[in-house]
Amino acid sequence: MIRLLMVACLLLCLTLTAGCKKQEESSTSPSADQKAAALPDTDGRTLIELITVTQDYRQWPLFPGKEALYKGQHPHGAYLTTYVSPTVLAALQNKKGQLPDGSIIVKENYSPEKELAAVTVMYRRTGYNPEGGDWYWLKYAPDKTILAEGKVDGCINCHRAVQNNEWVFTGPVKPAELP
Protein backbone atom coordinates (compact mmCIF):
# COMPACT_ATOMS: atom_id res chain seq x y z
CA MET A 1 0.00 0.00 0.00
CA ILE A 2 2.80 2.39 0.92
CA ARG A 3 4.60 1.56 -2.32
CA LEU A 4 1.40 2.28 -4.33
CA LEU A 5 0.96 5.58 -2.49
CA MET A 6 4.58 6.56 -3.26
CA VAL A 7 4.15 5.75 -6.95
CA ALA A 8 0.92 7.80 -7.05
CA CYS A 9 2.69 10.76 -5.37
CA LEU A 10 5.58 10.49 -7.79
CA LEU A 11 3.23 10.48 -10.80
CA LEU A 12 1.33 13.45 -9.37
CA CYS A 13 4.59 15.38 -8.86
CA LEU A 14 5.77 14.61 -12.40
CA THR A 15 2.44 15.69 -13.83
CA LEU A 16 2.44 18.95 -11.86
CA THR A 17 6.06 19.66 -12.78
CA ALA A 18 5.37 19.12 -16.50
CA GLY A 19 2.31 21.37 -16.30
CA CYS A 20 4.27 24.11 -14.52
CA LYS A 21 7.09 23.88 -17.06
CA LYS A 22 4.64 24.15 -19.98
CA GLN A 23 2.92 27.15 -18.35
CA GLU A 24 6.32 28.78 -17.67
CA GLU A 25 7.41 28.28 -21.31
CA SER A 26 4.20 29.78 -22.65
CA SER A 27 4.47 32.75 -20.33
CA THR A 28 8.10 33.45 -21.28
CA SER A 29 7.75 32.86 -25.03
CA PRO A 30 5.80 35.78 -26.47
CA SER A 31 3.27 35.05 -29.17
CA ALA A 32 3.32 36.86 -32.51
CA ASP A 33 0.56 39.14 -31.19
CA GLN A 34 2.59 39.93 -28.07
CA LYS A 35 5.69 40.65 -30.17
CA ALA A 36 3.69 42.99 -32.42
CA ALA A 37 2.22 44.70 -29.38
CA ALA A 38 5.75 45.26 -28.03
CA LEU A 39 6.72 47.24 -31.13
CA PRO A 40 6.16 50.98 -30.83
CA ASP A 41 3.44 52.72 -32.78
CA THR A 42 4.25 54.62 -35.94
CA ASP A 43 4.33 57.86 -34.01
CA GLY A 44 7.23 60.29 -33.79
CA ARG A 45 7.06 61.01 -30.07
CA THR A 46 6.80 57.31 -29.19
CA LEU A 47 9.69 56.38 -31.47
CA ILE A 48 11.93 59.20 -30.20
CA GLU A 49 11.22 58.07 -26.62
CA LEU A 50 12.11 54.49 -27.54
CA ILE A 51 15.39 55.25 -29.29
CA THR A 52 16.66 57.98 -26.96
CA VAL A 53 15.43 56.95 -23.51
CA THR A 54 14.31 53.32 -23.46
CA GLN A 55 17.02 51.91 -25.74
CA ASP A 56 19.49 54.77 -26.50
CA TYR A 57 20.34 54.10 -30.13
CA ARG A 58 23.88 55.43 -29.57
CA GLN A 59 24.58 52.13 -27.78
CA TRP A 60 23.59 50.17 -30.91
CA PRO A 61 26.17 49.02 -33.45
CA LEU A 62 27.04 51.11 -36.48
CA PHE A 63 25.83 49.96 -39.89
CA PRO A 64 28.34 47.24 -40.91
CA GLY A 65 31.17 48.69 -42.96
CA LYS A 66 30.50 52.28 -41.84
CA GLU A 67 32.40 54.36 -39.35
CA ALA A 68 31.26 57.34 -37.32
CA LEU A 69 31.16 60.58 -39.30
CA TYR A 70 31.51 59.18 -42.80
CA LYS A 71 30.99 61.51 -45.78
CA GLY A 72 27.35 62.18 -46.52
CA GLN A 73 25.34 64.13 -49.04
CA HIS A 74 22.15 66.11 -49.39
CA PRO A 75 19.54 65.87 -47.92
CA HIS A 76 21.10 64.19 -44.90
CA GLY A 77 24.24 66.17 -44.28
CA ALA A 78 27.94 66.56 -44.95
CA TYR A 79 28.74 63.81 -42.43
CA LEU A 80 26.69 60.89 -41.21
CA THR A 81 26.73 58.27 -38.49
CA THR A 82 24.33 55.36 -38.99
CA TYR A 83 23.22 53.04 -36.19
CA VAL A 84 21.17 49.85 -36.55
CA SER A 85 18.90 48.11 -34.09
CA PRO A 86 19.90 44.59 -33.03
CA THR A 87 17.25 43.10 -35.36
CA VAL A 88 18.79 44.91 -38.34
CA LEU A 89 22.31 43.82 -37.41
CA ALA A 90 21.20 40.18 -37.06
CA ALA A 91 19.43 40.27 -40.45
CA LEU A 92 22.51 41.80 -42.11
CA GLN A 93 24.93 39.36 -40.50
CA ASN A 94 22.72 36.36 -41.31
CA LYS A 95 22.33 37.63 -44.90
CA LYS A 96 18.56 37.39 -44.63
CA GLY A 97 18.09 39.80 -47.53
CA GLN A 98 15.11 41.34 -45.79
CA LEU A 99 14.90 43.57 -42.76
CA PRO A 100 12.21 42.28 -40.37
CA ASP A 101 9.24 44.01 -38.80
CA GLY A 102 10.45 46.35 -36.06
CA SER A 103 13.78 47.13 -37.76
CA ILE A 104 15.14 50.58 -36.96
CA ILE A 105 17.92 52.49 -38.73
CA VAL A 106 19.00 55.78 -37.15
CA LYS A 107 21.11 58.25 -39.10
CA GLU A 108 22.70 61.23 -37.40
CA ASN A 109 23.02 64.11 -39.89
CA TYR A 110 25.97 66.47 -39.33
CA SER A 111 26.89 69.86 -40.77
CA PRO A 112 30.23 70.49 -42.54
CA GLU A 113 31.48 71.64 -39.11
CA LYS A 114 30.54 68.20 -37.72
CA GLU A 115 27.72 69.57 -35.56
CA LEU A 116 24.59 67.45 -35.22
CA ALA A 117 21.92 69.04 -37.42
CA ALA A 118 19.18 66.39 -37.37
CA VAL A 119 18.42 62.73 -36.82
CA THR A 120 16.59 60.69 -39.45
CA VAL A 121 14.97 57.34 -38.70
CA MET A 122 13.62 54.48 -40.76
CA TYR A 123 11.28 52.21 -38.82
CA ARG A 124 9.74 49.16 -40.48
CA ARG A 125 6.20 48.14 -39.56
CA THR A 126 4.65 45.41 -41.66
CA GLY A 127 1.48 46.68 -43.30
CA TYR A 128 2.17 50.35 -42.49
CA ASN A 129 2.85 51.47 -46.07
CA PRO A 130 3.46 48.65 -48.57
CA GLU A 131 3.98 51.20 -51.37
CA GLY A 132 6.86 52.68 -49.35
CA GLY A 133 8.49 49.41 -48.29
CA ASP A 134 6.50 49.46 -45.02
CA TRP A 135 8.87 52.12 -43.69
CA TYR A 136 7.80 54.86 -41.32
CA TRP A 137 10.08 57.88 -41.78
CA LEU A 138 11.04 60.34 -39.06
CA LYS A 139 13.29 63.40 -38.98
CA TYR A 140 13.86 65.37 -35.81
CA ALA A 141 16.10 68.19 -34.61
CA PRO A 142 18.73 67.78 -31.87
CA ASP A 143 16.21 69.24 -29.38
CA LYS A 144 13.79 66.42 -30.44
CA THR A 145 11.44 68.74 -32.36
CA ILE A 146 9.81 66.63 -35.07
CA LEU A 147 10.58 68.04 -38.52
CA ALA A 148 8.86 65.34 -40.63
CA GLU A 149 7.24 61.99 -39.96
CA GLY A 150 5.10 59.26 -41.42
CA LYS A 151 4.76 58.54 -45.13
CA VAL A 152 7.12 61.34 -46.12
CA ASP A 153 7.01 61.78 -49.91
CA GLY A 154 10.58 63.13 -50.14
CA CYS A 155 11.98 60.11 -48.29
CA ILE A 156 9.89 57.59 -50.21
CA ASN A 157 10.61 59.13 -53.62
CA CYS A 158 14.36 59.23 -52.99
CA HIS A 159 14.68 55.79 -51.37
CA ARG A 160 12.53 54.19 -54.09
CA ALA A 161 15.76 54.12 -56.13
CA VAL A 162 17.04 51.39 -53.77
CA GLN A 163 13.80 49.54 -53.08
CA ASN A 164 15.52 46.35 -54.31
CA ASN A 165 17.92 46.82 -51.35
CA GLU A 166 15.15 47.16 -48.76
CA TRP A 167 15.00 50.94 -49.46
CA VAL A 168 18.44 51.38 -47.83
CA PHE A 169 21.30 53.45 -49.33
CA THR A 170 23.80 53.00 -46.48
CA GLY A 171 25.02 49.58 -47.54
CA PRO A 172 24.02 46.26 -49.07
CA VAL A 173 21.16 44.31 -47.53
CA LYS A 174 20.43 41.67 -50.20
CA PRO A 175 22.61 38.52 -50.04
CA ALA A 176 23.86 38.89 -53.63
CA GLU A 177 25.27 42.28 -52.69
CA LEU A 178 26.83 41.27 -49.38
CA PRO A 179 30.54 40.40 -49.24
FIRODREN-729086 format. One record per atom (N, C-alpha, C, O): x, y, z; residue in one letter. Coordinates in steps of 0.05 Angstrom, whole numbers, padded with zeros to 5 digits, always signed. Layout:
# residues N
XYZa ...
This chain:
# residues 179
+00017-00024+00000m +00000+00000+00000m +00018+00025+00000m +00012+00044-00015m +00038+00025+00017i +00056+00048+00018i +00070+00052-00009i +00074+00074-00018i +00078+00030-00021r +00092+00031-00046r +00073+00043-00068r +00082+00060-00083r +00048+00035-00068l +00028+00046-00087l +00024+00075-00082l +00022+00091-00101l +00023+00083-00057l +00019+00112-00050l +00043+00128-00059l +00040+00150-00069l +00068+00117-00056m +00092+00131-00065m +00092+00135-00095m +00099+00156-00106m +00084+00114-00110v +00083+00115-00139v +00062+00136-00148v +00068+00151-00166v +00039+00136-00135a +00018+00156-00141a +00029+00184-00136a +00024+00202-00152a +00043+00189-00114c +00054+00215-00107c +00075+00223-00128c +00076+00246-00137c +00091+00204-00136l +00112+00210-00156l +00099+00218-00182l +00107+00237-00195l +00079+00203-00191l +00065+00210-00216l +00051+00237-00214l +00052+00252-00233l +00039+00243-00191l +00027+00269-00187l +00047+00291-00189l +00043+00312-00202l +00070+00287-00176c +00092+00308-00177c +00102+00312-00206c +00106+00334-00214c +00106+00290-00220l +00115+00292-00248l +00095+00307-00265l +00102+00323-00282l +00070+00301-00261t +00049+00314-00277t +00048+00344-00270t +00046+00360-00289t +00049+00351-00245l +00049+00379-00237l +00073+00394-00248l +00071+00416-00257l +00097+00381-00246t +00121+00393-00256t +00120+00398-00286t +00127+00420-00295t +00110+00379-00301a +00107+00382-00330a +00088+00405-00336a +00093+00421-00354a +00066+00406-00322g +00046+00427-00326g +00058+00455-00320g +00053+00474-00334g +00073+00457-00298c +00085+00482-00290c +00106+00491-00311c +00107+00514-00319c +00122+00471-00321k +00142+00478-00341k +00129+00488-00367k +00138+00507-00379k +00107+00475-00375k +00093+00483-00400k +00081+00511-00396k +00083+00527-00414k +00070+00517-00372q +00058+00543-00367q +00081+00564-00366q +00077+00586-00377q +00104+00557-00355e +00126+00576-00353e +00136+00582-00381e +00142+00605-00388e +00139+00561-00399e +00148+00566-00426e +00129+00584-00441e +00138+00602-00456e +00103+00579-00438s +00084+00596-00453s +00083+00624-00442s +00077+00642-00457s +00090+00628-00417s +00089+00655-00407s +00115+00670-00413s +00115+00695-00413s +00137+00655-00419t +00162+00669-00426t +00167+00671-00456t +00183+00687-00464t +00152+00656-00472s +00155+00657-00501s +00132+00674-00512s +00110+00664-00513s +00138+00699-00520p +00116+00716-00529p +00105+00706-00556p +00119+00696-00573p +00079+00708-00558s +00065+00701-00583s +00071+00723-00604s +00082+00744-00598s +00063+00717-00629a +00066+00737-00650a +00051+00763-00643a +00060+00785-00648a +00027+00759-00632d +00011+00783-00624d +00025+00799-00602d +00025+00823-00602d +00037+00785-00583q +00052+00799-00561q +00076+00813-00572q +00083+00835-00564q +00090+00800-00591k +00114+00813-00603k +00105+00838-00618k +00118+00859-00616k +00084+00837-00634a +00074+00860-00648a +00066+00882-00629a +00070+00905-00635a +00053+00874-00607a +00044+00894-00588a +00068+00908-00574a +00066+00931-00565a +00091+00894-00573a +00115+00905-00561a +00128+00926-00578a +00144+00942-00569a +00123+00925-00604l +00134+00945-00623l +00121+00972-00619l +00096+00973-00615l +00136+00993-00620p +00123+01020-00617p +00105+01027-00640p +00108+01016-00662p +00086+01044-00635d +00069+01054-00656d +00085+01070-00676d +00108+01078-00671d +00073+01075-00699t +00085+01092-00719t +00078+01121-00711t +00060+01133-00723t +00091+01131-00691d +00087+01157-00680d +00114+01169-00672d +00129+01156-00659d +00119+01193-00681g +00145+01206-00676g +00152+01208-00647g +00175+01200-00640g +00135+01217-00630r +00141+01220-00601r +00148+01193-00589r +00167+01191-00574r +00132+01173-00595t +00136+01146-00584t +00163+01135-00593t +00178+01123-00577t +00169+01138-00619l +00194+01128-00629l +00218+01142-00618l +00238+01130-00612l +00216+01169-00616i +00239+01184-00604i +00243+01175-00575i +00266+01171-00567i +00222+01171-00560e +00224+01161-00532e +00238+01134-00532e +00256+01129-00516e +00230+01116-00550l +00242+01090-00551l +00272+01091-00557l +00288+01078-00543l +00280+01106-00577i +00308+01105-00586i +00327+01124-00571i +00351+01122-00574i +00316+01142-00554t +00333+01160-00539t +00333+01154-00509t +00352+01160-00495t +00311+01144-00499v +00309+01139-00470v +00309+01109-00464v +00326+01099-00449v +00289+01095-00475t +00286+01066-00469t +00310+01050-00479t +00320+01033-00464t +00319+01055-00503q +00340+01038-00515q +00365+01053-00524q +00383+01041-00535q +00367+01079-00521d +00390+01095-00530d +00405+01084-00554d +00424+01068-00552d +00395+01092-00578y +00407+01082-00603y +00437+01086-00604y +00450+01071-00619y +00449+01104-00590r +00478+01109-00591r +00493+01085-00579r +00518+01084-00582r +00479+01067-00566q +00492+01043-00556q +00490+01020-00576q +00501+00999-00571q +00475+01024-00598w +00472+01003-00618w +00497+01003-00636w +00512+01022-00636w +00501+00982-00651p +00523+00980-00669p +00519+00999-00693p +00497+01006-00700p +00542+01007-00705l +00541+01022-00730l +00533+01003-00753l +00537+00979-00751l +00523+01015-00774f +00517+00999-00798f +00543+00985-00806f +00563+00999-00808f +00542+00959-00811p +00567+00945-00818p +00581+00958-00842p +00569+00965-00862p +00607+00962-00838g +00623+00974-00859g +00625+01004-00858g +00639+01017-00874g +00610+01016-00839k +00610+01046-00837k +00623+01053-00810k +00620+01039-00790k +00636+01076-00811e +00648+01087-00787e +00632+01112-00779e +00615+01121-00794e +00638+01122-00755a +00625+01147-00746a +00635+01170-00764a +00658+01170-00772a +00617+01188-00770l +00623+01212-00786l +00635+01206-00814l +00656+01216-00821l +00622+01188-00828y +00630+01184-00856y +00618+01205-00874y +00598+01218-00866y +00629+01209-00897k +00620+01230-00916k +00591+01225-00924k +00584+01202-00931k +00575+01246-00922g +00547+01244-00930g +00541+01262-00954g +00559+01273-00966g +00515+01264-00960q +00507+01283-00981q +00478+01292-00975q +00465+01281-00957q +00470+01311-00991h +00443+01322-00988h +00423+01300-00992h +00427+01284-01010h +00401+01298-00978p +00391+01317-00958p +00399+01312-00930p +00391+01326-00911p +00416+01292-00925h +00422+01284-00898h +00444+01300-00884h +00442+01306-00860h +00464+01308-00898g +00485+01323-00886g +00512+01317-00897g +00516+01298-00911g +00531+01334-00890a +00559+01331-00899a +00572+01306-00887a +00589+01293-00900a +00564+01300-00862y +00575+01276-00849y +00552+01261-00836y +00532+01273-00828y +00555+01235-00835l +00534+01218-00824l +00545+01197-00805l +00568+01189-00808l +00529+01189-00786t +00535+01165-00770t +00509+01149-00769t +00488+01160-00762t +00511+01124-00777t +00487+01107-00780t +00488+01084-00760t +00506+01068-00761t +00467+01082-00743y +00464+01061-00724y +00442+01042-00732y +00423+01050-00746y +00444+01017-00724v +00423+00997-00731v +00414+00983-00706v +00430+00977-00688v +00389+00977-00704s +00378+00962-00682s +00389+00934-00683s +00397+00925-00704s +00388+00919-00661p +00398+00892-00661p +00384+00874-00682p +00397+00856-00693p +00359+00878-00687t +00345+00862-00707t +00357+00867-00735t +00359+00849-00751t +00364+00892-00741v +00376+00898-00767v +00403+00885-00769v +00410+00873-00789v +00419+00888-00748l +00446+00876-00748l +00445+00846-00753l +00460+00835-00769l +00427+00833-00738a +00424+00804-00741a +00416+00796-00770a +00427+00777-00781a +00397+00811-00781a +00389+00805-00809a +00412+00810-00829a +00415+00794-00847a +00428+00831-00824l +00450+00836-00842l +00472+00814-00839l +00482+00804-00859l +00478+00807-00815q +00499+00787-00810q +00490+00760-00820q +00507+00744-00829q +00464+00753-00817n +00454+00727-00826n +00447+00727-00856n +00437+00707-00866n +00452+00750-00869k +00447+00753-00898k +00418+00745-00905k +00413+00730-00924k +00400+00754-00889k +00371+00748-00893k +00361+00760-00919k +00343+00748-00931k +00371+00783-00926g +00362+00796-00951g +00337+00812-00946g +00328+00826-00965g +00326+00811-00922q +00302+00827-00916q +00305+00836-00887q +00313+00820-00869q +00298+00861-00882l +00298+00871-00855l +00271+00866-00843l +00250+00874-00855l +00270+00854-00819p +00244+00846-00807p +00228+00868-00796p +00237+00891-00792p +00203+00862-00790d +00185+00880-00776d +00198+00890-00750d +00210+00874-00735d +00197+00916-00745g +00209+00927-00721g +00237+00937-00725g +00249+00948-00707g +00248+00933-00749s +00276+00943-00755s +00277+00973-00753s +00258+00987-00761s +00299+00983-00742i +00303+01012-00739i +00331+01019-00748i +00351+01006-00740i +00333+01039-00766i +00358+01050-00775i +00358+01079-00767i +00340+01094-00774i +00378+01088-00752v +00380+01116-00743v +00405+01128-00755v +00427+01118-00753v +00400+01151-00769k +00422+01165-00782k +00425+01193-00770k +00407+01209-00772k +00448+01198-00758e +00454+01225-00748e +00465+01241-00772e +00483+01232-00786e +00454+01265-00775n +00460+01282-00798n +00477+01306-00787n +00467+01321-00770n +00501+01309-00797y +00519+01329-00787y +00525+01351-00808y +00525+01345-00832y +00530+01375-00798s +00538+01397-00815s +00567+01394-00824s +00581+01376-00814s +00576+01411-00843p +00605+01410-00851p +00623+01414-00827p +00646+01406-00827p +00613+01428-00806e +00630+01433-00782e +00628+01410-00762e +00638+01411-00740e +00615+01388-00771k +00611+01364-00754k +00594+01369-00730k +00598+01357-00708k +00574+01387-00733e +00554+01391-00711e +00529+01377-00719e +00520+01378-00742e +00517+01364-00699l +00492+01349-00704l +00470+01368-00713l +00463+01387-00699l +00459+01364-00737a +00438+01381-00748a +00411+01368-00746a +00391+01382-00742a +00409+01342-00749a +00384+01328-00747a +00389+01298-00744a +00411+01289-00748a +00368+01284-00738v +00368+01255-00736v +00346+01244-00754v +00323+01253-00752v +00352+01226-00772t +00332+01214-00789t +00330+01184-00782t +00350+01171-00776t +00305+01174-00783v +00299+01147-00774v +00282+01132-00795v +00263+01144-00805v +00289+01108-00800m +00272+01090-00815m +00263+01068-00796m +00279+01055-00783m +00237+01064-00795y +00226+01044-00776y +00206+01027-00792y +00186+01037-00802y +00212+01001-00794r +00195+00983-00810r +00172+00972-00793r +00176+00960-00771r +00148+00975-00803r +00124+00963-00791r +00108+00949-00814r +00098+00963-00831r +00107+00923-00813t +00093+00908-00833t +00064+00918-00836t +00050+00920-00816t +00057+00924-00861g +00030+00934-00866g +00026+00964-00863g +00005+00974-00870g +00046+00978-00854y +00043+01007-00850y +00040+01022-00876y +00022+01038-00880y +00058+01016-00895n +00057+01029-00921n +00071+01012-00942n +00094+01017-00949n +00057+00991-00952p +00069+00973-00971p +00081+00987-00996p +00101+00978-01007p +00069+01009-01004e +00080+01024-01027e +00106+01038-01021e +00121+01045-01039e +00112+01041-00996g +00137+01054-00987g +00155+01034-00972g +00171+01042-00955g +00153+01008-00978g +00170+00988-00966g +00162+00983-00937g +00178+00970-00922g +00139+00992-00928d +00130+00989-00900d +00148+01005-00881d +00150+00998-00857d +00161+01026-00891w +00177+01042-00874w +00162+01067-00864w +00147+01079-00879w +00166+01073-00839y +00156+01097-00826y +00181+01115-00825y +00202+01106-00815y +00179+01139-00834w +00202+01158-00836w +00199+01179-00814w +00177+01189-00809w +00221+01187-00802l +00221+01207-00781l +00246+01223-00783l +00268+01213-00787l +00243+01250-00781k +00266+01268-00780k +00261+01287-00757k +00239+01299-00755k +00280+01289-00739y +00277+01307-00716y +00303+01323-00711y +00325+01314-00717y +00299+01346-00699a +00322+01364-00692a +00336+01354-00667a +00325+01337-00652a +00360+01364-00662p +00375+01356-00637p +00359+01360-00612p +00363+01346-00592p +00341+01380-00612d +00324+01385-00588d +00299+01367-00587d +00281+01371-00571d +00297+01348-00606k +00276+01328-00609k +00250+01340-00621k +00229+01327-00619k +00252+01364-00633t +00229+01375-00647t +00225+01359-00673t +00244+01355-00688t +00202+01348-00678i +00196+01333-00701i +00195+01351-00726i +00179+01370-00726i +00211+01345-00746l +00212+01361-00770l +00195+01348-00793l +00184+01362-00810l +00194+01322-00793a +00177+01307-00813a +00173+01279-00801a +00190+01268-00787a +00150+01267-00808e +00145+01240-00799e +00123+01227-00816e +00106+01240-00828e +00123+01200-00815g +00102+01185-00828g +00110+01176-00856g +00132+01166-00860g +00091+01179-00875k +00095+01171-00903k +00106+01195-00917k +00091+01208-00933k +00130+01202-00912v +00142+01227-00922v +00150+01223-00952v +00167+01207-00959v +00136+01238-00969d +00140+01236-00998d +00169+01239-01006d +00179+01223-01023d +00184+01258-00995g +00212+01263-01003g +00229+01238-00997g +00246+01231-01013g +00224+01226-00974c +00240+01202-00966c +00233+01179-00984c +00250+01165-00995c +00207+01174-00988i +00198+01152-01004i +00208+01155-01033i +00218+01136-01044i +00204+01178-01044n +00212+01183-01072n +00242+01179-01077n +00250+01168-01097n +00258+01188-01058c +00287+01185-01060c +00295+01155-01056c +00310+01144-01072c +00286+01143-01034h +00294+01116-01027h +00282+01095-01046h +00291+01072-01047h +00262+01102-01062r +00251+01084-01082r +00272+01074-01101r +00271+01052-01112r +00293+01090-01105a +00315+01082-01123a +00330+01057-01113a +00343+01043-01128a +00327+01051-01087v +00341+01028-01075v +00320+01009-01062v +00327+00995-01043v +00296+01009-01073q +00276+00991-01062q +00284+00961-01064q +00275+00945-01048q +00301+00955-01084n +00310+00927-01086n +00331+00921-01065n +00340+00898-01063n +00340+00940-01049n +00358+00936-01027n +00345+00944-01001n +00357+00956-00983n +00319+00937-00999e +00303+00943-00975e +00300+00973-00970e +00296+00981-00947e +00303+00990-00991w +00300+01019-00989w +00323+01032-00974w +00320+01054-00965w +00346+01018-00972v +00369+01028-00957v +00392+01035-00975v +00401+01019-00991v +00402+01060-00972f +00426+01069-00987f +00452+01062-00972f +00473+01058-00985f +00452+01061-00946t +00476+01060-00930t +00495+01037-00937t +00519+01041-00936t +00484+01014-00944g +00500+00992-00951g +00483+00969-00961g +00459+00970-00959g +00496+00947-00970p +00480+00925-00981p +00465+00910-00960p +00474+00905-00938p +00441+00902-00968v +00423+00886-00951v +00418+00859-00963v +00417+00839-00949v +00415+00858-00990k +00409+00833-01004k +00433+00815-01005k +00455+00825-01009k +00430+00789-01001p +00452+00770-01001p +00471+00772-01025p +00495+00770-01022p +00460+00776-01049a +00477+00778-01073a +00496+00801-01071a +00517+00801-01084a +00489+00821-01055e +00505+00846-01054e +00524+00846-01030e +00541+00863-01027e +00520+00826-01012l +00537+00825-00988l +00563+00812-00994l +00565+00794-01010l +00585+00821-00980p +00611+00808-00985p +00611+00779-00975p +00632+00766-00977p 
